[in-house]
Amino acid sequence: MQKTANNTSLISSIDVAKILGVNVATIKRWTDSGKLDCVKTAGGHRKFLLRHLAAFAMEHEKYSQRLSLLPIDTQPNLELSHQILRADYKELIPYVLDRAVACDQSTVKTILNGLYMVNQDLVSIYDDLLRPVLHRIGEMWMDGTLSVSQEHLASQTIRDGIIQLQDVVVKPDHLEGKAFVLTLGGELHDIPAKMVQHLLEARGFQVLFSGQKTPAGDTISVFKSYKPNRVYLSTVYIENVAEAQAEFKQLQRLCESFEASLFVGGSGVAQLKIEGQANLKLLNNFSDVQNS
């Protein structure tokens, strides 16, 4: 049990009891025995982060099947809760798409957190739910259903949900190594790179995440200072192929010089000429990242 300062993301014992389907006295007993982790406020009150509940649900499967992350007071909430518990991606894909287009960050966050807390793997959430949703958002922009602004807002809603999920994911104590996750200099889409970051952190990697528009040729300082043993390049759309190809070549040379393995994925890969390299591997999906 740890002490912490006030934080708006902290959950009360009463709410935790509702989520896990038990009474408050049980929550107190579990925290006292160390079965359920928590933090203590300056006033001595037990408070919880979602990752405490996620860790508990992962260790005690029977409670993960009873989680109630939504108030079961309406038929839509009841149906959504059942879809989360069953990991019914066929039904969740169009719903998450609708909520993303509506900029409903709260519901998107609840669905992602809920899936993880009922023991759905991150890789499954990303490959089976978010990849199809993001692909559909892109299609809607391409066919004119969404304006550029609407596409950005919908994508940002998904991105915000992913970032908030990062606080829930249980990370191991051991360190596997250092991984550098980046995009190319002209790349505007960093959501897949963000998902790669989460998958690697869940495996125990310290991740150096550079986000959008990272000129790969200007990263020698990263290699010298942090010495990553893995590099993950995400590319979704390449506007200037010649510039991107030159950047990619520079990145390859840096990885060779510093003996770092290079992993490359995303739809933009098809626009690049990728020649054989012993320490290079192509990634077709997030499952490949998980197994890399």
N, C-alpha and C positions, 0 to 999 in steps of 0.2 A: 504494500500500500504506500503510495507516494503522496507528497504534498505538492500542490501546484497553485499558481495564481488563477484568478478568475478567467474564464474562457467561455465565450458564447457557445462553443461546440460541446460543452460538457452537458451530460444528461443526468437527471436526478434518479435516485433509487426508485421512486414511484414509477417513472417512465420506463426504467429498465425492467421492473417487475411486470409491467403491462406488455412490453415487447417479448419477454421470455415466457409469459403466461404463468407466473408464480406470484406469491405474495411478497410484500416488502421484507417481512421477517426472514424469509428464505434468502433474499438478496443479502441481508446483513450477515446471516450465518455463512453464506458462501464467501463473502469478502473476509470475514474474520478467520476462516479456515484456509484462505489463500486459493480457494477454488476459482474465484472470480476476481480478477484484478480491478483496482479502482485508484482514484486519486483522492486526496483530502484537501478541502479548502482551508483557508486560514481559520474559519470558524469550526472546523472539525467535521464538516458534512461530507458524506461519501458522494463522489461524482464520477461519471464514467465517460469514456470516449468510445466511439463506435468500434474502434479496433479492439477494445477490451471485450465487447460482446462477440465480435468476429472470432477472436481467439477462443473464447468460451464455447461458441457454437461448433468450431472445428474440433474441439476435444470431446464435446458431448453432443453427438449427432441427434439424439432424440429431441433435444431442445431446438436444434436448427430447423426441424420440421414443424415447430410450433411458433416460430417467430411471427410477430404481428407488427410490421413496420408502418402499417397504415391503420387508421381508425376504421374498424369494421362496422361502419354505421350507414353505409350506402351500398347498393348492389354493385355499382362500378368499382368501388374500393374492394369489395369482397372478391369480385372476379379478378381484379388486378393482383390481389394478394395470392390467389390460387395460381395465377400464371407465373408469378415470381417463385412460389414454392415448387412448382412443377418444372421451372425453367422452360416454359413453353415459348420458345423463340419464334415459332411460326406466328403466334398471336402478338408477341411483344414487339416484333420488328415494325409493323405498321403503326403500332401505338406509340413507340418511342419516336418514330419519324414524325408523327403528328405533333407530339409534345415538343420536339426540337424545333419544328417550324413555328409553333406557337410560342417559342422562347420560354417554355415552362421548365425552368431549371430545377425547381423543387421536385417535380415528379420524376424527371430524368435521374436526378441524384438518388431518389428513393429506390428506383428500380435497380440501378447499378449496385448500390450498397446492399439492397435486399438480396440480389442474386449471389453476391460474394458471401453474404452471411448465412446463406443456406447451402454453403459449400460448393458453389459453382466455381470452377477454376477461372482465373483471370483470362487465360488463353481462350477458353470457351466463350466468355462474355465478349471478348474482343473479336474473335473470328466469326462466331455464330450470330452475334447481335449487332455490334457496332460497325463492323465492316460493311454488312449489307445496308445499314441505315445511312452511313456516310456515302456509300456508292449511290444510293437512291437520291440523296441530297444533291450530289453532283449531276446526276441525270436530270433532275428537275431544273437545275440551273441551265444545263445545256439545251433543254427543250423549251425554255422560256417560262416554265411554270413558276419559277422563283427568280426574282431580280438578283443582281449581284449583292445588294445589301441584305436581302432576305437569306441568301445562301450563307453569307458571312455570319449572320445572327444565329441561324440554325446550327452551323458548324461550331460556333462559339459556345452554344448551349451544351453541345456534346462535350466539347473540350473542358468546360467548367465542371461537368459531371465527372469526367475522368480525373481531373485534378483533385476534386473532393474525395473521390474513391481512394486516392493515394494515401489519405490519412487513415483509412479503414484497414488497408492491407497489412497483414501480419508479416513482418520481416524477420529473417533469422538473425541471430546474434553474431554468427561467424561471417568473415569476409572472404568472398570467393576471388576477388580481384577488382581491377578498375576497368570500366568500360566507358568509352567516349561515344556519345550519341549525337549525330549532327545531320543537317540537311545541306544542300548545295547553296551557293551564294544567291541564286535567283529564286529559290524555293519559298513559296508563301504558305505551304501546307506542312505544319509540324505536328498535327494530331497523331499520325501513326508513329512518329518518333517519340512522342510523349507516352504512347502505349508500350513501346519497346522499353523505355526507361522503367516503367512500372514493373514489367515482367522481369527485368534484370534485377531490380531492387528486391523483388520478392524471392529471388534466388540467392541474394546475399552479395550482389555486386555494389560497389560504390560507383555511382553513375555521374559522369560529367555530361550534362545536357546543355547544348548551346542554342537550341531553338531555331527559329527561322533565319534564313539568309546568312548562313555561316560560310564564308569563302574558304573552301577546303584547303587551298594553297597557303592560307595565312594561319594555319593551325600548328605550325612547328613549335610555337611556344607552349602549346598544350602538351605536346609529346615530351618536350624537354622538362617541363615543370612537374607534370603529373604522371608521366610514364604509363599510360593505359596499355593493357595487354590485349584489349579488344576494341575494335572500332565498328560502330553500326551506322551505316549511311542510309537514310530514308529519302526517297525521291518520288513525288507524286506526279508532278507536271513540269516538264522542261521547256522553257520558252526559247532559249538560245542554246541549241544543241552543241555548237562548236565551243562555246565558253564552258558549258557543263562538262564536255569531254575533256577539255584541258584541265579543269579543276579535279576531275576524277583521276586523271593520270598523276597529278601532283599528290593526291591523297594516297594513291597506290604506292608511290615512291616513298612517302613518309612512313607508311605502314611497314614496308620492306626494311627501311633503314632502322626503324625502332623495334622490329620484330613483333609487330602487333598483328593479330588476325583481323581480317577485314570481312565484314558481313554487309551485304547490299540487298535492299528490298524496296518494293513499291512499284507502282505502274510505270513510273518514269524510267525504270531500268531498261525497258524495251527500246528507248531512244538512245541508249548509250552503247558504245562498242566495248564490250568487256572481254579482254583477252585473258588467257589462262594465267593463273597465279596460284602458287602453292598454298598461300595463306588466305585465299579469297573464297567465300561461299555465298551463293545466291539464296535469298530467303523468299519463299512464295507466300507465306502466311505467318500468323503469329505463333502457330504451333512450331514452325521452324525456328523461330526465335527462342521459344521455350526449350527446344532440344539442341540449340547451338552450343 
